[in-house]
């Protein structure tokens, strides 16, 4: 059950056990941005940045192959970034986490995909990138172990984020701003934004 309080500035503050939500803490605080948990574990910032980009690209590519809406892919990317500002790439494998973020995002955005389908798509992407012969995932103990890892990672992400997985994407706001500027008929500007 949530308790609601009002702070000095007059804005409401909701408390969910040890998780407190206010407008002041809706973004990542500067203390979490640097050093990141990965940097504290010895990962170079440049490598962490590459892993973030690679994870976001994996989510985007897999989402397209799974025919997910763009909002689901964007939500998966945001969840991945939020998670890795709390946990380290050194301790939590990027590939498993990105699969879990995509599974979770597909549920959040009401376009659910089975864990099996997500694993198959990631396997397919890995084969294409390695220029290997395309072959289906074999349903063996390794597959079962991988599926269980993805499910556990999904739970870990939810727990780490305090089940606060709502993402407000800027796409709708861009349209609103363009309407305010009386430029909503400019499809080129709208598409560029």
N, C-alpha and C positions, 0 to 999 in steps of 0.2 A: 504494500500500500504506500502510496506517495504522500508525503506531507508537503504543504505549500507554505512558504514564508515570504515576507517582503523585506528586501534589503534597504539600505540607506537611500539608494537612488530611486526607490519606488518600484523597481522591477521585481517580478516574482521569481522565486527560486524553488525548484522542486528537489526533494531529497528522496532517493530510492535506496534505503539502507545506507551503505557507505558511498554511493554514487550521488553526487549533487550536480544538477544541471542548472546553469544560468546562462545568460547571454555572454557573460564574461569568460566562461570556460568552454564555449562551443568550438573554438579553434584550438589547435595544438599550441601549447605554451612554448615560449622561447627556450625554457630550460630543457624541453624534450627534443628540440630541434638539433641542439649541439651540446655536448657530444651525444650521438645516438647510441642505443644499446650495442649496435654492431661495431661502432668505433671503439666503445669501451672493451669489446672483445677482441680488438686488434685488427679489425677489417679496415682497409684503406677507404677514405671517403669516396674516391673516384670509383673504386670497385663497387661500393655500396650503391652509388648512383647508377652504374651500369646494370646492377641486379634489379634496381627499381624500374629502369627503362625496359629491361628484358621481361620482367614480370608483367608490366603493363601491356607490352606488345603481345605476350602469350595470351593474356586474358582477351585482348581485342581480337586476335586471330581465331582463338578457340570459340569466342562468342559468335563471330561471323559464321564459322562452320556449323555451329549449333543453331543458327538462325535466331539468335537472341536479339531483343530490341537494344538499341544503342544505350538506353538508360541502364539496362542490366549490366552491360560491359563497363560503363562508367562507374556504376556502383561497386562492381568487383574491384576495379582499380583503386577507388577511394578506400575500400576496406583493407586492401593489401597495404597501402601506404600507411594508414592509421595503425595497423597491426605492427608494422616494422618500425614505427616510432616508439613502440612499447617493448618489442622483443627483438632479438638479434637474428640476423641472417645466418650467423655462425651456428646457432643452436636450433634454428627452425628452417628446414630446407625450403628454398624458394618454390620449387616445382610443386610440391605437395600443398604448400600454402596458397599458391595461385589457383590450383584446382579447387581447393576448399572455398576460396573467396568467390570464384565463379559459381560454384554450386549454391552458396549462400545468397549471392546477389540475384541469381535466377529466381530463388524463392521470394526474396524481398520484393522484387519487381513483378511478381506474379506471372512468371514465365518459367516455371520449374523444369529442370532437366535432371534426369537420373544421374547418379554418381557414375554409373557404368558408362553412360554416353560421354560424360566429361573426360573420364579416363581414356576412352577410345580415341577421342579427338586429340587429346594431348599426346597420346602414343603416335597417332598419325602425323602430327606436326613434328614430333621428334624424328620420325623416320624420314620425312621430307627434307628437313634441315640437314640431316646426316647423309642425305642422298643414298639411302638404303632402299631395298626392295620393300614395297608396301605389303605388310602382312597384318592380319587381325591380332588383337590381344588374345593370348592364350589364357583360358580360364583355369589357371593352376593355383597352387598355394601362394605364389608370388603376387598374382593378381588380387587374391583375397586379402593378403597382407597390405597391398597398396590401397585397396578400397577402404580397409579399416583405418589406415593412416589418414586418408582424406576425411573420413567421417570424424575422427578424433581431432584433426586440425580445425574442422568447422566448429566443433564445440569449443576448442581452445580460443579461436577467434572471437566467438560470442562472449565467452567468459572474460577475455582480456579487454574487450570493448564495453564490458558491462551491459551487454545486450542493447546498447545504444547504436543501432546500425542504420538509422534513418539518414539518408543523404539528400541534401537539397542541391540539386544540380543547377548550374547557371543558365541553362538553355531557355527555360521559361522566362527568367528575368531579362534575358537579352531581347526577347520578343516584346516584353512589356516596355523596356527602355526605348526600343525602336518605335513603338506606338506613341510613346510620350514625345519623341522627337519628330513624329509624323513621317517616319521613314519605313513603315511596315510594308509598303508595296515594293521596296527596293530588295528584290529577291537576291541580287548579287551581294549586297551588304549583309543581308540576313544569313545567307549561306556562308559567307566569309567569317561572320561572327560565330 
